[in-house]
């Protein structure tokens, strides 16, 4: 293996806090120029970290060969360690499953677009069990406009700060072009079962120079409509009143200007606007149903509309001593929806059919990063930077619940403010140390200060060692964290349960709680959630063969849940016990991931990956979320000719178990209140073929779920979502 003195090109995202630090690095330029350069390659420190075990990538070719109906999460779920689930084991909002990495839940998956966090889901109210009425943030970029998607799991994700305890999904959009070119795309998905919603999507992109080699642009747009499932889709499971998958209506447009100020200085201006509207078919928070003629919107009417605007200005600089990237960005979300109930069984159910209320969330970010290659005994590259983020939420409708009975010591009026803001400042350093030709050590340290939850340290260490030309052993350990969200820490946020949803009888501060009703109140004194994430594994690569096996273990601490101990009580026979969100002791997640790629011939490749969740358990003995015990993904890819390719895909999902330990009163009121129904293992088979007719036109046709395996949603146990049956899809692309 030839040793190289490496000069790195870095991708940087950190705040003005680091700019003073960068000036001191410039003074070191003269000494760094003395470093011997044997060969120059361009690799970022971030890219080097992405060689860790828990990293997977989806290319634009992958997206073309397996087009998604609406949301890239459909394809991401085929990556090792990635599932779709809710943020608890309750099955609430089951058909709005989001990306869950290594069983840590969607709230611990950080979504990025071009390296910038996307936080629109935080504008949605958090329910008492931790669920939100949202599909998440993985659907803001049309699939046809994605260059690649990188999934980071475990210790590799800790450097990204709050919300990345499970992992990070970075969606990279297509770059600007040096030549004028564009395309128009069409996609349709038609289910065999008329009760399942069909999809139609059209989009365009245009990119090219304004001034050759100086100024270039990119513009894209898309319109997508997925119809809702029929209201009675779950009749075959004797659940005629349980909702299927709601419809979605998307509109996206985005533009980019890229100014090459000189060969080493680039300025990039990005702006985008998206609208997501749902086409309602009856889903609620607590019952999966609660259908009423006044609220069923099966004819195209919407109950929620999400508007997201994002703007950013990025400067990339190449210097004699290293590279820098500085970004200022602003994200604004308006969540316009029908009002939801905040009391008892009606919590999360729509209470009006006409009057929309608005929740507004803004995020202002400053990011700056510097990457400096140098030699101190051995070759190294130091990455330093900082971030500043200010988030502000205004949700007046979610603050309208009042105390319905006298509660001593608590004064929450009817017209209290819905505003809550939070700031976070972070600095970090990471050093890629090339100890030997075969050994790389990457220590890092991140410090965050949050105005609500205080300070947090996140140290990490990742190591890679080549045993020989075929085998590499890799491992890592990191302390990741997540700050409490803007609902959990808001003392004005109040929910009321009429009794069945209250915690089980417990004693706290001298109070024994046996009575019916209770309140759940925001808590300004919450600690951040933390997790010590560890992984170790072995990789093999030889003559096109690839294989890996990874063991991971997450020690989850201080998870925020609805508290089980009252902070105030009237005593036996009274009403109005008050609970808050609180930090729980611990939870444990561990399992295995792996992959196997077999080149059967020059034009036939068999790719496989698997995930096995050995343990996912909170401090009470319940699973953190409802996910398969194991998952196997397999693809047989055949490149028949230069123009024709074919793919056979298969995914096997293991059994999915619900929670079995009672945590609220209604689960102890009758023998059937807490059911143990699980989803048995099942498989989904698909096939597709694509053809490049000429340099301007290409098409693809495919069939999903060939064996027509269906799941129907119920109110029991893990039966929380619909798995759609067989469907035919087609794509067409005209390029110029």
C-alpha positions in Angstrom: 0.0 0.0 0.0 1.5 3.3 -1.1 1.7 5.9 1.6 0.4 9.3 0.6 0.8 12.7 2.1 -2.8 13.8 1.7 -4.2 17.3 1.1 -7.8 17.4 2.0 -10.7 19.3 0.6 -13.2 19.8 3.4 -16.9 20.4 3.7 -17.4 22.7 6.6 -20.5 23.8 8.5 -19.8 25.9 11.7 -20.7 29.2 13.2 -19.3 32.6 13.6 -17.9 31.4 17.0 -15.2 29.7 15.0 -14.2 32.6 12.8 -11.8 34.0 15.4 -10.3 30.5 15.6 -9.8 30.4 11.8 -7.7 33.6 11.8 -5.2 31.9 14.1 -4.9 29.0 11.7 -3.9 31.4 8.9 -0.8 32.3 10.9 0.3 28.7 10.7 0.2 28.8 6.8 3.9 29.4 6.4 4.9 26.4 8.6 2.3 24.2 6.9 3.7 25.0 3.5 6.9 23.1 4.5 4.9 19.9 4.7 6.1 17.5 2.0 3.4 16.7 -0.6 4.0 13.4 -2.2 0.6 13.2 -3.9 -2.5 15.3 -3.7 -6.0 13.9 -3.5 -9.2 15.6 -2.4 -11.1 14.0 0.4 -13.0 15.6 3.2 -12.7 14.8 6.9 -16.4 14.1 6.9 -15.9 11.7 4.0 -13.1 10.0 5.9 -15.4 9.5 8.9 -18.0 8.1 6.6 -15.7 5.1 6.1 -16.8 3.9 9.5 -18.9 0.8 9.9 -22.3 2.3 10.3 -22.4 4.0 6.9 -24.5 3.3 3.8 -25.0 5.2 0.6 -27.8 5.4 -2.0 -26.8 6.8 -5.3 -28.9 8.5 -8.0 -28.6 5.3 -10.0 -30.2 3.4 -7.1 -33.1 5.9 -7.0 -33.6 5.5 -10.7 -33.6 1.7 -10.5 -35.9 1.6 -7.5 -38.1 4.7 -7.8 -40.2 5.6 -4.8 -43.8 6.4 -4.9 -43.7 9.4 -2.6 -41.0 9.5 0.0 -37.4 8.3 -0.1 -37.9 6.6 3.3 -39.5 3.8 1.2 -36.0 3.1 -0.2 -34.0 4.0 3.0 -35.8 1.2 4.9 -33.8 -1.3 2.8 -30.6 -0.1 4.3 -29.1 -2.1 7.2 -30.3 -0.9 10.6 -33.0 1.3 9.1 -36.7 0.8 9.8 -39.9 2.8 9.5 -41.8 3.2 12.8 -43.4 5.6 15.2 -41.6 7.2 18.1 -43.1 4.8 20.7 -44.4 1.3 21.0 -48.1 2.5 21.2 -48.9 2.1 17.4 -50.2 5.6 17.4 -50.1 7.4 14.0 -49.0 3.9 12.7 -49.4 4.8 9.0 -47.2 7.8 9.4 -44.1 5.8 10.1 -40.8 7.7 9.9 -37.1 6.7 9.6 -35.9 4.9 12.6 -32.1 4.0 12.8 -31.0 1.2 15.1 -34.3 1.3 17.1 -33.6 4.7 18.6 -36.8 6.2 17.2 -37.5 8.9 14.5 -36.9 11.7 17.0 -33.3 10.5 17.2 -32.8 10.5 13.4 -31.4 13.8 12.1 -32.4 14.7 8.6 -30.1 16.9 6.5 -30.5 18.4 3.1 -27.1 19.3 1.6 -25.6 19.1 5.1 -28.2 21.5 6.7 -30.6 20.2 9.3 -34.3 20.0 8.4 -36.6 20.5 11.4 -40.2 21.1 10.0 -41.6 18.1 12.0 -40.8 20.0 15.2 -43.7 22.4 14.3 -46.1 19.5 15.1 -47.4 19.1 18.6 -46.0 16.2 20.6 -48.5 13.9 22.2 -48.4 12.5 25.7 -46.7 9.2 24.4 -44.2 11.0 22.3 -45.9 10.8 18.9 -46.4 13.6 16.4 -49.0 13.9 13.6 -46.3 14.1 11.0 -44.7 12.1 8.2 -41.2 13.5 9.1 -38.7 15.4 7.1 -37.6 12.9 4.4 -39.9 14.2 1.7 -38.8 17.8 1.0 -36.7 16.9 -2.1 -38.3 15.2 -5.1 -36.6 11.8 -5.6 -35.5 12.7 -9.2 -33.5 15.7 -7.8 -31.3 13.7 -5.4 -27.7 13.1 -6.2 -27.1 10.7 -3.2 -28.3 9.8 0.3 -25.8 9.0 3.0 -27.0 7.1 6.2 -24.7 7.3 9.2 -25.4 5.1 12.1 -23.8 4.8 15.6 -20.7 6.6 16.7 -20.1 8.2 13.3 -23.2 10.3 13.7 -22.3 11.9 17.1 -20.4 14.8 15.6 -23.7 16.2 14.3 -25.0 17.1 17.7 -28.5 17.1 19.1 -31.0 14.7 17.5 -28.4 12.3 15.9 -28.3 9.6 18.6 -29.7 7.1 16.2 -28.1 8.4 13.1 -28.0 10.9 10.3 -29.6 10.9 6.9 -27.9 13.4 4.5 -29.8 14.1 1.3 -27.6 15.6 -1.3 -29.2 17.4 -4.2 -27.9 17.3 -7.7 -25.1 19.9 -8.4 -25.2 22.7 -11.0 -24.0 21.8 -14.5 -21.3 23.5 -16.5 -23.4 23.0 -19.7 -27.0 23.9 -20.3 -29.1 20.8 -19.7 -32.4 19.7 -18.3 -35.0 17.0 -18.0 -38.7 16.3 -17.6 -39.8 13.2 -15.6 -43.0 11.4 -15.1 -43.8 8.6 -12.5 -47.0 6.7 -11.8 -47.8 3.9 -9.4 -51.1 2.0 -9.9 -52.1 -0.6 -7.2 -54.0 -3.7 -8.2 -56.4 -3.1 -5.3 -58.6 0.0 -5.9 -58.8 0.5 -2.2 -55.1 1.5 -2.1 -54.0 5.0 -3.1 -52.3 5.5 -6.5 -49.5 8.0 -7.2 -48.7 10.4 -10.0 -45.7 12.7 -10.1 -44.2 15.1 -12.7 -41.1 17.2 -12.4 -38.5 19.1 -14.2 -34.9 20.4 -13.7 -32.8 22.9 -15.6 -29.2 23.8 -15.0 -26.3 25.5 -16.8 -24.0 28.5 -16.9 -25.0 32.1 -16.9 -21.5 33.2 -17.4 -19.2 30.4 -18.5 -16.9 29.2 -15.6 -18.1 32.1 -13.4 -21.8 31.9 -12.6 -24.1 28.9 -13.0 -27.7 28.1 -11.9 -30.0 25.2 -11.1 -33.8 25.2 -11.0 -36.1 22.3 -10.3 -39.8 21.7 -9.5 -42.1 18.9 -8.9 -45.8 18.1 -8.3 -46.9 14.8 -6.7 -50.2 13.4 -5.6 -50.8 10.2 -3.8 -54.5 9.4 -3.2 -55.6 8.1 0.2 -56.6 4.6 0.9 -60.3 3.9 0.9 -62.0 4.5 4.3 -63.0 0.9 4.6 -59.7 -0.7 3.5 -59.2 -2.6 6.7 -62.5 -4.4 6.6 -60.8 -7.7 5.9 -59.1 -7.5 9.3 -62.5 -6.8 10.9 -61.4 -3.2 11.4 -63.7 -1.3 9.1 -63.4 1.8 11.2 -59.6 1.8 11.3 -57.9 4.3 8.9 -55.6 3.3 6.1 -52.8 5.5 4.6 -53.7 9.1 4.1 -53.1 10.9 0.8 -50.4 13.3 0.2 -50.2 16.3 -2.2 -46.7 17.8 -2.7 -45.4 20.9 -4.5 -41.7 21.7 -4.6 -39.6 24.3 -6.3 -35.9 25.2 -5.6 -33.2 27.3 -7.1 -29.4 27.6 -6.8 -26.9 30.2 -8.0 -23.2 29.3 -7.8 -20.6 32.0 -8.3 -17.0 31.0 -8.9 -15.4 34.1 -7.5 -12.0 32.8 -8.4 -10.6 29.2 -8.9 -10.4 28.8 -5.1 -13.5 30.8 -3.8 -17.1 29.8 -4.4 -20.3 31.4 -3.2 -23.6 29.4 -3.3 -27.1 30.8 -2.8 -29.9 28.3 -2.3 -33.6 28.9 -1.9 -36.5 26.5 -1.9 -40.2 26.4 -1.2 -42.3 23.3 -0.6 -46.0 22.6 0.3 -47.2 19.3 1.7 -50.9 18.8 2.1 -52.5 15.7 3.4 -55.7 14.1 2.0 -57.4 12.9 5.1 -59.0 9.5 5.5 -59.7 9.2 9.3 -56.5 8.7 11.3 -56.4 9.8 14.9 -53.9 9.6 17.7 -55.4 7.3 20.3 -57.8 5.0 18.4 -56.5 4.8 14.8 -60.0 5.6 13.8 -62.7 7.9 15.3 -64.2 8.3 11.8 -67.1 10.7 11.5 -68.9 11.9 8.4 -67.8 15.5 9.1 -64.1 14.7 9.2 -63.6 12.1 6.5 -61.8 13.9 3.7 -61.7 11.1 1.1 -62.6 13.5 -1.8 -59.4 15.4 -1.9 -59.9 17.8 1.0 -57.1 18.5 3.4 -56.9 18.6 7.2 -53.2 19.7 7.4 -51.0 21.9 5.2 -47.3 22.3 5.7 -45.3 25.1 4.1 -41.5 25.1 4.3 -39.2 27.9 3.0 -35.4 27.5 3.2 -32.6 30.0 2.3 -28.9 29.7 2.7 -25.7 31.4 1.6 -22.5 29.3 1.6 -18.9 30.3 1.1 -16.3 27.6 0.2 -12.7 28.6 0.3 -9.5 26.8 -0.5 -6.4 28.1 1.1 -2.7 27.1 1.2 -3.2 25.8 4.8 -6.6 24.0 4.3 -10.2 24.6 3.3 -13.1 26.4 4.9 -16.9 26.4 4.5 -19.1 29.0 6.2 -22.9 28.9 5.9 -25.8 31.2 7.1 -29.2 29.6 6.7 -32.8 30.3 7.6 -35.7 27.8 7.6 -39.3 28.7 8.1 -42.2 26.3 8.5 -45.9 27.1 8.8 -48.0 24.2 10.0 -51.6 25.0 9.1 -54.0 22.4 10.3 -57.5 21.8 11.8 -57.4 22.2 15.6 -56.7 19.0 17.6 -58.2 18.0 20.9 -56.0 18.2 24.0 -58.2 16.2 26.4 -58.5 12.5 27.1 -59.7 10.2 24.3 -60.1 13.2 21.9 -56.4 14.1 22.1 -55.1 14.3 18.6 -58.5 14.1 17.0 -59.7 17.0 14.9 -62.2 19.2 16.7 -63.3 21.4 13.8 -63.9 21.0 10.1 -63.2 24.5 8.9 -61.1 26.8 11.2 -57.4 26.2 10.5 -54.9 27.1 13.1 -51.2 27.9 12.4 -48.1 26.7 14.2 -45.0 28.6 13.1 -41.4 27.4 13.5 -38.2 29.3 12.5 -34.6 28.2 12.6 -31.7 30.5 12.1 -28.3 28.9 11.8 -24.7 29.9 11.5 -22.2 27.2 10.6 -18.5 27.3 10.0 -15.8 24.7 9.6 -12.0 24.6 8.9 -10.0 21.6 7.8 -6.2 21.7 8.1 -3.8 19.0 6.9 -0.5 18.8 8.7 2.2 16.4 9.8 3.2 16.1 13.4 5.0 12.8 13.6 2.4 11.3 11.3 0.0 12.7 8.7 -3.1 14.2 10.2 -6.0 16.5 9.3 -7.6 18.6 11.9 -11.3 19.7 11.6 -12.5 22.5 13.9 -15.7 24.5 13.8 -18.7 25.8 15.6 -22.4 26.2 15.2 -25.1 28.5 16.4 -28.8 27.8 16.1 -31.8 29.7 17.3 -35.2 28.0 17.1 -38.5 29.8 17.8 -41.9 28.1 17.9 -45.3 29.8 18.1 -48.2 27.3 18.5 -51.1 29.1 20.3 -53.7 26.4 19.6 -51.7 23.8 21.5 -51.6 26.0 24.6 -55.4 26.3 25.0 -56.0 23.5 27.5 -56.9 24.8 31.0 -57.1 23.3 34.4 -60.7 22.0 34.6 -60.6 21.5 38.4 -58.8 23.7 41.0 -55.1 22.9 41.2 -53.3 24.6 44.0 -50.0 26.3 43.1 -50.5 26.2 39.3 -51.8 29.1 37.4 -52.3 28.6 33.7 -54.7 31.0 32.1 -56.8 30.7 28.9 -54.9 33.2 26.8 -51.3 32.3 27.5 -48.6 32.6 24.9 -47.8 29.9 22.5 -44.2 31.1 21.9 -41.1 29.3 23.0 -37.6 29.7 21.8 -34.3 27.9 22.3 -30.7 28.6 21.3 -27.8 26.2 21.0 -24.1 27.0 20.6 -21.6 24.3 19.8 -17.9 23.9 19.1 -16.1 20.8 18.0 -12.7 19.4 17.0 -11.9 16.2 15.1 -8.5 14.8 14.1 -8.0 12.2 11.4 -4.6 10.6 12.4 -2.9 8.2 10.0 -1.0 6.3 12.6 0.4 3.8 10.0 -0.3 2.9 6.4 -3.1 0.6 7.7 -4.3 2.3 10.8 -6.5 5.4 11.1 -7.6 6.9 14.5 -10.2 9.6 14.6 -10.7 11.2 18.1 -13.3 14.0 18.3 -14.9 16.2 21.0 -18.0 18.3 20.7 -19.4 20.8 23.3 -23.0 22.0 23.2 -24.7 24.6 25.3 -28.4 24.8 25.1 -30.4 27.6 26.8 -32.9 25.1 28.1 -31.0 22.0 29.0 -27.5 23.5 29.7 -24.1 22.1 28.6 -23.2 18.7 27.1 -20.0 17.0 26.1 -19.9 14.5 23.3 -16.5 12.7 23.0 -16.0 10.1 20.3 -13.3 7.7 19.0 -13.4 5.8 15.8 -10.6 3.4 14.7 -9.9 1.5 11.4 -7.1 -1.0 11.0 -6.4 -3.1 7.9 -5.4 -6.6 8.9 -4.3 -7.4 5.4 -5.3 -6.5 1.8 -8.7 -8.2 2.3 -9.8 -7.7 6.0 -10.3 -4.5 7.9 -11.4 -4.3 11.5 -13.3 -1.1 12.6 -14.8 0.1 15.8 -16.1 3.2 17.5 -17.5 4.7 20.7 -19.3 8.0 21.2 -21.5 9.8 23.6 -24.4 11.3 21.6 -27.2 13.5 22.9 -30.6 15.2 22.2 -31.9 18.4 23.8 -35.5 18.5 25.0 -37.9 19.8 22.3 -39.9 23.0 22.5 -43.1 21.4 23.7 -41.5 19.3 26.4 -39.8 22.3 28.1 -42.7 24.8 27.7 -44.4 25.4 31.0 -47.5 26.6 29.1 -48.0 23.3 27.4 -50.8 21.3 29.2 -52.6 18.1 28.3 -55.5 16.6 30.3 -56.6 13.0 30.7 -59.9 12.1 32.1 -58.4 9.0 33.7 -57.7 6.1 31.4 -54.6 7.7 30.0 -53.1 8.6 33.4 -50.0 6.8 34.7 -50.4 3.8 36.9 -50.8 4.4 40.6 -47.6 5.5 42.2 -46.2 7.4 45.1 -44.2 10.6 44.8 -43.6 13.5 47.2 -46.0 11.9 49.7 -48.8 11.7 47.2 -50.4 8.3 46.3 -52.3 8.6 43.0 -55.3 6.3 42.6 -57.8 8.8 41.1 -59.2 9.3 37.7 -58.2 12.5 36.0 -54.7 14.0 35.6 -52.7 16.7 33.8 -49.4 16.5 31.9 -47.4 19.7 32.0 -44.2 20.9 30.3 -41.0 20.8 32.4 -38.3 23.5 32.2 -35.9 21.4 34.2 -35.5 18.4 31.8 -32.0 17.0 31.2 -30.9 16.2 27.7 -31.2 12.6 26.5 -27.9 10.9 26.1 -26.6 7.6 24.7 -23.2 5.9 24.7 -23.1 4.2 21.3 -20.6 1.5 20.6 -19.9 -0.7 17.6 -17.2 -3.1 16.4 -17.0 -5.1 13.2 -15.1 -6.8 10.4 -15.1 -6.0 6.7 -13.9 -8.1 3.8 -13.3 -7.1 0.2 -11.6 -9.1 -2.6 -12.2 -9.3 -6.3 -15.6 -7.6 -6.2 -16.7 -9.7 -3.2 -17.7 -7.6 -0.2 -18.9 -8.7 3.3 -19.2 -7.2 6.7 -20.6 -7.9 10.2 -21.1 -5.3 12.9 -22.2 -5.5 16.5 -23.7 -2.3 18.0 -24.8 -1.4 21.5 -26.5 1.8 22.6 -26.8 2.6 26.3 -29.7 5.1 26.2 -30.1 7.4 29.3 -32.5 10.1 30.4 -35.1 9.4 27.7 -37.9 11.9 28.1 -41.4 10.4 28.7 -44.6 11.3 30.5 -43.7 11.0 34.1 -45.2 8.4 36.4 -44.8 10.4 39.6 -47.2 13.2 40.5 -45.7 16.6 41.4 -49.1 17.6 42.9 -52.2 15.7 44.1 -55.4 16.4 45.9 -55.1 13.1 47.6 -57.4 10.1 47.7 -60.8 10.9 46.2 -59.7 14.1 44.7 -59.2 15.2 41.1 -56.5 16.9 39.0 -53.2 15.2 39.7 -50.3 16.9 37.9 -47.6 15.1 36.1 -44.7 16.4 34.0 -42.4 15.0 31.3 -39.4 13.6 33.0 -36.2 11.8 32.4 -36.3 8.0 32.7 -33.3 5.9 34.0 -32.2 3.9 31.0 -32.9 1.8 27.9 -30.8 -0.6 26.0 -30.5 -1.3 22.3 -28.2 -3.9 20.8 -28.0 -5.9 17.6 -26.1 -6.9 14.5 -25.9 -5.6 10.9 -24.1 -7.0 7.9 -23.9 -7.2 4.2 -22.8 -9.6 1.4 -22.1 -8.6 -2.2 -21.4 -11.5 -4.6 -20.3 -10.7 -8.3 -21.9 -13.7 -10.0 -20.5 -12.5 -13.4 -19.4 -9.4 -15.1 -22.9 -8.2 -15.5 -24.8 -10.0 -12.7 -24.4 -8.9 -9.0 -26.2 -10.2 -5.9 -26.3 -7.7 -3.1 -27.7 -8.5 0.4 -27.8 -6.9 3.8 -29.4 -7.8 7.1 -30.3 -6.3 10.5 -31.0 -8.2 13.7 -32.3 -6.5 16.8 -31.1 -8.6 19.8 -32.5 -6.2 22.3 -34.6 -3.0 22.3 -36.0 -2.4 25.8 -36.8 0.6 28.0 -36.6 0.7 31.7 -40.1 -0.8 32.1 -39.4 -3.7 29.8 -41.3 -2.5 26.8 -39.7 -2.1 23.3 -38.7 1.5 22.4 -40.6 1.2 19.1 -42.3 -1.4 17.0 -39.7 -2.7 14.5 -39.0 -6.2 13.0 -36.8 -8.5 15.0 -34.8 -9.0 11.9 -34.7 -7.7 8.3 -33.1 -9.1 5.2 -32.8 -7.1 2.0 -31.7 -8.8 -1.3 -31.2 -7.5 -4.8 -30.2 -9.4 -7.9 -29.0 -6.8 -10.5 -28.5 -7.7 -14.1 -26.9 -5.4 -16.7 -28.1 -7.2 -19.8 -26.8 -4.6 -22.3 -25.5 -1.1 -22.2 -29.1 0.1 -22.5 -31.0 -2.6 -20.6 -30.9 -3.4 -16.9 -33.1 -5.6 -14.8 -33.5 -6.0 -11.0 -35.1 -8.5 -8.7 -35.6 -7.4 -5.1 -36.8 -9.1 -2.0 -37.2 -8.0 1.6 -38.0 -10.3 4.5 -39.3 -8.7 7.7 -39.2 -10.6 11.0 -41.9 -10.7 13.6 -42.9 -7.4 15.3 -43.9 -7.4 18.9 -45.9 -4.7 20.8 -45.4 -3.6 24.4 -46.5 -6.1 27.0 -46.0 -4.1 30.2 -48.9 -1.8 31.3 -47.9 1.9 31.7 -51.3 3.6 31.8 -54.6 2.9 33.6 -56.7 1.8 30.7 -54.2 -1.1 30.2 -55.2 -2.5 33.6 -59.0 -1.9 33.4 -59.8 -5.2 31.5 -58.1 -8.3 30.5 -58.1 -7.2 26.8 -57.0 -3.7 27.3 -53.3 -4.5 26.6 -53.2 -7.0 23.7 -50.3 -9.1 22.7 -51.0 -9.5 19.0 -47.8 -9.4 17.0 -47.1 -9.1 13.3 -45.7 -12.3 11.9 -42.7 -12.4 9.6 -43.5 -11.7 5.9 -41.7 -11.0 2.6 -42.1 -8.5 -0.2 -40.8 -9.4 -3.8 -40.4 -6.9 -6.6 -39.0 -6.7 -10.1 -38.2 -3.9 -12.6 -36.5 -3.2 -15.9 -35.1 -0.1 -17.4 -34.1 0.9 -20.9 -32.2 3.8 -22.4 -33.8 4.3 -25.8 -31.4 7.0 -26.8 -29.4 9.8 -25.1 -32.6 11.8 -24.7 -35.2 9.3 -23.5 -35.3 6.5 -20.9 -38.0 4.5 -19.2 -38.5 1.9 -16.5 -41.4 -0.4 -15.6 -41.7 -2.5 -12.5 -44.0 -4.4 -10.1 -43.9 -4.2 -6.3 -45.1 -6.9 -3.9 -45.5 -9.5 -6.7 -46.8 -12.1 -4.2 -49.5 -9.6 -3.0 -48.7 -9.9 0.7 -50.8 -7.4 2.6 -51.1 -6.2 6.1 -54.2 -4.6 7.5 -54.2 -2.2 10.4 -56.1 -2.9 13.6 -56.3 -1.5 17.1 -54.5 -4.5 18.5 -50.9 -4.9 19.6 -48.4 -4.3 16.8 -51.0 -4.2 14.0 -50.2 -0.5 13.5 -49.8 0.0 9.7 -50.9 -1.1 6.3 -48.6 -2.9 3.9 -49.9 -2.4 0.5 -50.3 -5.2 -2.0 -49.2 -5.6 -5.6 -48.8 -2.5 -7.8 -47.4 -1.6 -11.2 -45.2 1.5 -11.7 -43.6 3.3 -14.6 -41.1 6.1 -15.0 -40.2 8.1 -18.1 -37.5 10.7 -18.5 -36.9 13.1 -21.3 -33.5 14.8 -21.2 -32.0 17.6 -23.3 
